[in-house]
Amino acid sequence: MYRMIDRFKLIFLAVFAIASAGMFIYEFGWRRPIHECEVERRGWWDPDTRVCAKPVLISDITGRTLDDKAAEAAARKAIGRAAVKP
């Protein structure tokens, strides 16, 4: 009887240790990079390639600026860039 209790105790401790290590790996290997990318760096997280991408305004690519300066300032603020001073 006592050997069975000791065996179950060791099995429970092993399962607990493996589950704890799995949660640690999940938190710091998967959840933390997503949070750092989206919240701290204000980027876009791609789960397929696990890459943090920086958003780019269309006006930066085409060279055209928005006619509505309030809309341009809002777009720049949304991606974390300073507004252009006239």
C-alpha positions as a Markdown table, in Angstrom:
| # | Residue | x | y | z |
|---|---|---|---|---|
| 1 | Met | 0.0 | 0.0 | 0.0 |
| 2 | Tyr | 2.7 | 2.5 | 0.9 |
| 3 | Arg | 4.7 | 1.7 | -2.2 |
| 4 | Met | 1.6 | 2.5 | -4.3 |
| 5 | Ile | 1.1 | 5.8 | -2.6 |
| 6 | Asp | 4.8 | 6.6 | -3.1 |
| 7 | Arg | 4.5 | 5.7 | -6.8 |
| 8 | Phe | 1.4 | 7.8 | -7.3 |
| 9 | Lys | 3.1 | 10.7 | -5.5 |
| 10 | Leu | 6.1 | 10.5 | -7.8 |
| 11 | Ile | 3.8 | 10.2 | -10.9 |
| 12 | Phe | 1.8 | 13.3 | -9.7 |
| 13 | Leu | 5.0 | 15.3 | -9.1 |
| 14 | Ala | 6.4 | 14.3 | -12.6 |
| 15 | Val | 3.1 | 15.3 | -14.3 |
| 16 | Phe | 3.0 | 18.6 | -12.3 |
| 17 | Ala | 6.7 | 19.4 | -13.2 |
| 18 | Ile | 6.1 | 18.7 | -16.9 |
| 19 | Ala | 2.9 | 20.8 | -17.0 |
| 20 | Ser | 4.6 | 23.6 | -15.2 |
| 21 | Ala | 7.5 | 23.5 | -17.7 |
| 22 | Gly | 5.0 | 23.4 | -20.6 |
| 23 | Met | 3.2 | 26.5 | -19.3 |
| 24 | Phe | 6.5 | 28.3 | -18.8 |
| 25 | Ile | 7.6 | 27.5 | -22.4 |
| 26 | Tyr | 4.1 | 28.5 | -23.7 |
| 27 | Glu | 4.2 | 31.9 | -21.9 |
| 28 | Phe | 7.7 | 33.0 | -22.8 |
| 29 | Gly | 8.0 | 31.2 | -26.1 |
| 30 | Trp | 4.6 | 32.1 | -27.7 |
| 31 | Arg | 2.6 | 34.6 | -25.7 |
| 32 | Arg | 5.4 | 37.0 | -24.7 |
| 33 | Pro | 6.7 | 37.8 | -28.2 |
| 34 | Ile | 3.1 | 38.5 | -29.4 |
| 35 | His | 2.5 | 40.9 | -26.6 |
| 36 | Glu | 5.9 | 42.7 | -27.1 |
| 37 | Cys | 5.2 | 43.1 | -30.8 |
| 38 | Glu | 1.7 | 44.3 | -30.7 |
| 39 | Val | 1.7 | 46.4 | -27.5 |
| 40 | Glu | 5.2 | 47.6 | -26.9 |
| 41 | Arg | 6.4 | 48.0 | -30.5 |
| 42 | Arg | 3.0 | 48.6 | -32.1 |
| 43 | Gly | 3.7 | 46.2 | -34.9 |
| 44 | Trp | 1.8 | 43.4 | -36.7 |
| 45 | Trp | 2.4 | 39.8 | -35.5 |
| 46 | Asp | 2.5 | 37.1 | -38.1 |
| 47 | Pro | 1.8 | 33.8 | -36.4 |
| 48 | Asp | 2.8 | 31.7 | -39.5 |
| 49 | Thr | 6.4 | 33.0 | -39.7 |
| 50 | Arg | 6.5 | 34.4 | -36.1 |
| 51 | Val | 7.7 | 37.7 | -37.3 |
| 52 | Cys | 6.9 | 41.2 | -36.0 |
| 53 | Ala | 6.3 | 43.4 | -39.0 |
| 54 | Lys | 6.3 | 47.2 | -39.0 |
| 55 | Pro | 3.2 | 48.8 | -40.6 |
| 56 | Val | 3.9 | 51.1 | -43.5 |
| 57 | Leu | 1.6 | 53.9 | -44.8 |
| 58 | Ile | 0.5 | 53.7 | -48.4 |
| 59 | Ser | 1.6 | 57.3 | -48.8 |
| 60 | Asp | 5.2 | 56.3 | -48.0 |
| 61 | Ile | 5.2 | 53.8 | -50.8 |
| 62 | Thr | 3.4 | 55.9 | -53.5 |
| 63 | Gly | 4.9 | 59.2 | -52.5 |
| 64 | Arg | 1.5 | 60.9 | -52.5 |
| 65 | Thr | 0.2 | 62.6 | -49.3 |
| 66 | Leu | -3.3 | 62.6 | -48.0 |
| 67 | Asp | -5.3 | 65.8 | -48.7 |
| 68 | Asp | -7.0 | 65.6 | -45.3 |
| 69 | Lys | -4.3 | 66.5 | -42.8 |
| 70 | Ala | -6.3 | 65.3 | -39.8 |
| 71 | Ala | -6.7 | 61.8 | -41.5 |
| 72 | Glu | -3.0 | 61.7 | -42.2 |
| 73 | Ala | -2.1 | 62.7 | -38.6 |
| 74 | Ala | -4.5 | 60.0 | -37.3 |
| 75 | Ala | -3.0 | 57.4 | -39.6 |
| 76 | Arg | 0.5 | 58.3 | -38.4 |
| 77 | Lys | -0.6 | 58.2 | -34.8 |
| 78 | Ala | -2.1 | 54.7 | -35.3 |
| 79 | Ile | 1.2 | 53.3 | -36.5 |
| 80 | Gly | 3.2 | 55.1 | -33.9 |
| 81 | Arg | 4.9 | 57.8 | -36.0 |
| 82 | Ala | 5.1 | 61.5 | -35.4 |
| 83 | Ala | 2.9 | 63.8 | -37.5 |
| 84 | Val | 4.7 | 65.7 | -40.2 |
| 85 | Lys | 5.0 | 69.4 | -39.4 |
| 86 | Pro | 4.1 | 71.8 | -42.2 |
